[in-house]
Amino acid sequence: MAVIKPFKGLRPPVELIEKVASRPYDVLNTEEARKECEGNPYSLLHITKAEIDLSEGTNDHDPVVYLKVVENFNKFKDYGWLVPDKEEKLYIYAQSMDLKKWQYGIVACAWSEDYVNKVIKKHELTRKDKEEDRMKHVRITNANVEPVFFAYPANQKIDG
């Protein structure tokens, strides 16, 4: 078992940020996520796939999983592993699947009503059960801890 170190500074150290980062919840099944988190109590998968911290065979939509989501999310906040910004910010991110092709973007908040009213168009058709599962995560934590990707028509002002 890994040693769990609370951090109570202004910002988590880079070493911790690297341990918190995880692959998206929907690219791993429960067993793969369990294996990926072995020895890493900091992985965000403990929130996004909290069933990994429960008995094998636990249905990932069982109410006990959502209780574990809240418990783990609160632990991450209490230990200072997740720290809310004190003011509104935009962040630039870069990611690569193969280290050859890179995708860049902005991390920001978007008005959910724009999505509901189709001002922001869906980038994929998702299954209702997956949407409801992620909405439960947002409702019980009052946070969206994973990115949702948006695209926009070419715009020089935004690109700048």
C-alpha positions in Angstrom: 0.0 0.0 0.0 1.3 3.4 -0.9 1.9 6.1 1.7 -0.8 8.7 1.5 0.7 12.2 2.0 -1.7 15.1 2.7 -0.6 18.4 1.1 -1.7 21.6 2.6 0.3 24.2 0.6 -1.0 26.8 -1.8 -0.4 24.5 -4.8 0.3 20.8 -5.0 3.9 19.9 -6.0 4.4 18.8 -9.6 5.2 15.2 -8.5 1.7 15.0 -7.0 0.0 16.5 -10.1 1.6 13.8 -12.2 0.2 11.1 -9.9 -3.3 12.6 -9.9 -3.5 12.8 -13.7 -5.2 9.7 -15.1 -6.6 8.4 -18.4 -10.3 9.1 -19.0 -12.7 6.8 -17.1 -14.3 5.4 -20.2 -11.1 4.0 -21.9 -10.5 1.5 -19.0 -12.6 -1.2 -17.6 -12.7 -1.6 -13.8 -9.9 -4.2 -13.7 -7.6 -2.2 -15.9 -8.3 0.9 -13.8 -7.6 -1.1 -10.6 -4.3 -2.3 -12.0 -3.3 1.2 -13.2 -4.0 2.7 -9.7 -2.1 0.0 -7.9 0.2 1.7 -5.4 -1.1 5.2 -6.4 -3.8 6.5 -4.0 -3.6 9.9 -5.8 -5.0 8.8 -9.1 -8.2 10.6 -10.2 -9.5 7.2 -11.1 -10.4 6.8 -7.4 -13.1 9.4 -8.1 -14.0 8.8 -11.7 -14.1 5.0 -11.3 -14.6 4.7 -7.6 -15.7 1.0 -7.9 -12.0 0.2 -8.0 -11.9 0.8 -4.3 -14.7 -1.6 -3.6 -15.0 -5.4 -3.7 -14.4 -7.1 -7.0 -17.7 -7.7 -8.8 -19.4 -4.5 -7.4 -21.7 -3.1 -10.2 -20.3 0.2 -11.2 -23.8 1.7 -11.0 -24.5 0.4 -7.5 -25.4 3.3 -5.1 -22.4 2.3 -2.9 -20.1 3.3 -5.8 -21.6 6.9 -5.7 -21.1 7.0 -1.9 -17.4 6.0 -2.5 -17.2 8.8 -5.2 -18.2 11.4 -2.6 -15.9 9.9 0.1 -12.9 9.9 -2.3 -13.6 13.3 -3.7 -13.8 14.8 -0.2 -10.6 13.0 0.8 -8.8 14.5 -2.3 -10.1 18.0 -1.2 -9.3 17.5 2.5 -5.8 16.4 1.7 -5.2 19.3 -0.7 -4.8 17.1 -3.7 -7.6 19.0 -5.5 -7.6 22.7 -4.9 -10.3 25.1 -6.2 -9.1 28.2 -7.9 -9.8 31.4 -6.0 -10.7 33.3 -9.1 -11.9 32.4 -12.7 -9.1 31.2 -14.9 -8.4 29.7 -18.3 -5.8 27.0 -18.7 -4.0 25.8 -21.8 -3.4 22.1 -22.1 -1.6 19.7 -24.4 -2.2 16.0 -24.8 -0.9 13.3 -27.1 -1.9 9.7 -27.5 1.3 8.7 -29.3 3.8 11.6 -28.6 3.7 12.4 -32.4 0.4 14.2 -32.8 -0.5 16.7 -30.2 -3.9 18.3 -29.4 -4.0 21.7 -27.7 -6.9 23.3 -26.0 -8.3 25.6 -23.3 -9.6 24.3 -20.0 -12.6 26.5 -19.1 -16.2 26.4 -17.9 -19.1 26.5 -20.4 -22.7 27.3 -19.7 -24.6 24.0 -19.6 -27.8 25.7 -20.9 -25.9 26.3 -24.2 -25.3 22.6 -24.5 -29.0 21.8 -23.7 -30.2 24.4 -26.1 -27.9 23.1 -28.8 -25.8 26.3 -29.0 -22.9 24.0 -28.2 -23.3 21.0 -30.5 -22.7 17.4 -29.4 -19.4 16.0 -30.6 -20.5 12.4 -30.2 -23.7 10.4 -29.6 -23.4 8.9 -26.1 -25.4 6.3 -24.4 -28.0 7.5 -21.9 -26.6 5.3 -19.1 -23.1 6.8 -19.5 -24.6 10.4 -19.6 -26.6 9.7 -16.4 -23.6 8.1 -14.6 -21.5 11.2 -15.3 -24.4 13.5 -14.3 -24.6 11.7 -11.0 -20.9 12.3 -10.5 -21.4 16.0 -11.1 -24.5 16.3 -8.9 -22.9 14.5 -5.9 -19.6 16.3 -6.0 -20.7 19.6 -7.5 -17.7 19.3 -9.8 -16.8 17.9 -13.2 -13.3 16.4 -12.6 -12.8 15.3 -16.2 -12.7 17.3 -19.4 -15.5 17.5 -21.9 -14.1 18.4 -25.3 -15.6 21.1 -27.5 -14.7 22.3 -30.9 -15.4 25.6 -32.6 -15.4 27.1 -36.1 -12.2 28.8 -37.1 -11.9 32.1 -35.2 -8.8 34.2 -35.3 -9.6 36.0 -32.0 -9.9 32.7 -30.1 -6.9 31.2 -31.9 -4.9 34.3 -30.9 
